[in-house]
Amino acid sequence: MEISSHLLGETVSSNSTEAFTLYKKSHFGEPLGEKVQYSLPEALFLVEKGKMEVFHKNKRISTKELLRKANIADKRINIKYPVFRDLRNRGYVVKTALKFGADFRVYEKGASPGKKHAKWIVFTDHESKRLTWHEFSAKNRVAHSTKKNLLLAILDDEGDVSYYEVHWIKP
């Protein structure tokens, strides 16, 4: 099953039956009317897995070209996408978290977005980036106010991801 989709601006979408089937099975994309709309990391992941082909102006574009276009739309895609890929490969459902000011929200394995709340709110960064206490505190407040656990995803120079989960405790 390969989903045929179209890139328009920063949006990848499909109106194929396969897109709706995959959404019901694995929660890729978001149904919007008669289409399923995908985040750029979702589209990259599906193209990389051979489950989607993306067309732009009626021409099929390569994974490399999609990544180039994604990088124009999101300067941090090279940090965010490896984290998205790693979490999806581990079986988690990963969605954007723009309205929370974070990179992703992550649902426990088997959980359905819309039926259950995300367990984690994820902020991604490269290991060379320094995080101040002020920035850390702000991220923690966002997670706490949204009733999610904070998950820091740190990408190293080899492309490996390390995760740090932060919990609130009351002494």
C-alpha positions in Angstrom: 0.0 0.0 0.0 1.5 3.3 -1.1 -0.3 6.5 -0.4 -0.2 9.1 -3.1 0.0 12.6 -1.6 0.6 16.2 -2.6 2.8 18.9 -1.2 1.3 22.4 -1.3 3.3 25.0 0.6 4.2 23.4 3.9 1.3 20.9 3.8 1.3 17.3 2.6 -2.1 15.8 2.2 -3.9 12.9 0.5 -7.5 12.0 -0.2 -6.7 8.3 -1.0 -8.5 5.5 0.7 -5.1 4.2 1.8 -4.4 7.4 3.8 -7.7 7.0 5.8 -6.9 3.3 6.3 -3.4 4.0 7.7 -4.8 6.8 9.9 -7.3 4.4 11.5 -4.6 1.7 11.9 -1.6 3.8 13.0 -2.7 7.4 13.5 -0.6 8.9 10.8 -1.9 12.3 9.8 -5.1 14.1 10.8 -8.3 13.8 8.8 -9.6 17.2 7.7 -12.7 16.9 5.7 -12.1 14.6 2.7 -8.3 14.6 3.1 -5.7 13.4 5.6 -3.1 16.1 6.3 0.4 15.1 7.4 3.0 17.0 9.4 6.4 17.2 7.6 8.0 14.6 9.9 5.1 12.2 9.3 5.4 12.6 5.5 9.2 12.1 5.6 8.8 9.0 7.7 6.2 7.5 5.4 8.2 8.3 2.3 11.4 6.8 3.9 9.4 3.6 4.8 8.1 3.3 1.2 4.5 3.9 2.3 4.0 7.2 0.6 4.9 9.1 -2.5 4.7 12.8 -2.6 3.9 14.9 -5.7 4.6 18.6 -6.1 3.1 20.3 -9.1 2.2 16.9 -10.6 5.8 15.7 -10.4 6.9 12.9 -7.9 9.6 14.3 -5.6 12.4 12.3 -4.0 13.0 11.9 -0.2 16.0 14.2 -0.6 13.9 16.9 -2.3 11.2 16.5 0.3 13.8 16.9 3.1 15.1 20.0 1.3 11.7 21.5 1.1 11.0 20.6 4.7 14.2 22.3 5.8 13.0 25.5 4.1 9.7 25.3 6.0 11.3 24.3 9.3 14.9 25.2 10.0 14.9 22.6 12.9 13.7 19.6 10.9 17.2 18.1 10.9 17.0 17.9 14.7 13.3 17.1 15.1 13.0 14.4 12.4 15.5 11.9 13.8 13.6 12.2 17.2 10.3 11.6 15.4 11.7 8.6 13.5 13.2 7.1 16.6 10.0 7.4 18.6 7.8 6.1 15.8 10.2 3.2 15.2 9.7 2.4 19.0 6.0 2.2 18.4 4.8 5.5 19.9 2.3 7.8 18.2 3.9 11.2 17.7 2.0 14.3 16.9 3.0 18.0 16.6 2.7 20.2 19.7 2.8 23.7 18.2 -0.1 24.9 20.3 1.9 24.0 23.4 5.1 25.6 22.2 6.9 22.3 22.0 8.1 20.0 19.2 5.9 16.9 19.8 3.4 15.3 22.0 3.8 11.5 22.4 1.2 8.9 23.2 1.9 5.7 25.0 2.0 2.6 22.8 -1.6 1.6 21.9 -3.1 4.9 22.9 -5.3 6.8 20.4 -5.0 10.6 20.1 -8.4 12.0 20.8 -9.4 9.2 23.1 -6.4 9.4 25.5 -4.1 12.3 26.4 -0.5 12.4 25.4 1.8 11.2 28.1 4.8 13.4 27.1 5.5 16.8 25.7 8.8 16.7 23.8 11.4 19.3 23.3 14.2 18.4 20.9 17.7 19.8 20.7 21.3 19.0 19.7 23.8 18.0 22.3 25.9 21.1 21.6 23.1 23.5 22.6 23.2 24.8 26.1 19.9 24.9 28.1 19.7 27.6 30.8 17.8 27.0 34.0 15.3 29.7 32.8 14.7 27.7 29.6 14.5 24.4 31.5 12.0 25.9 33.9 9.8 27.3 31.1 9.7 23.9 29.4 8.9 22.2 32.7 6.0 24.7 33.3 4.6 24.0 29.9 4.6 20.3 30.6 3.1 20.7 34.0 0.4 23.1 32.9 -0.6 20.6 30.1 -0.6 17.7 32.6 2.1 15.9 30.6 5.6 14.6 31.5 8.5 16.6 30.1 10.7 14.6 27.7 13.9 16.2 26.5 15.2 14.5 23.4 18.9 15.2 22.7 20.4 14.4 19.3 24.2 13.8 19.2 26.6 14.2 16.3 26.2 10.5 15.4 22.4 10.9 15.0 21.6 9.0 18.2 18.9 10.3 20.5 19.0 10.3 24.3 15.9 11.0 26.3 15.5 12.6 29.7 12.2 12.5 31.4 11.3 15.0 34.1 8.8 14.4 36.8 7.4 16.8 39.4 7.5 15.6 43.0 6.1 17.0 46.2 8.5 16.6 49.1 
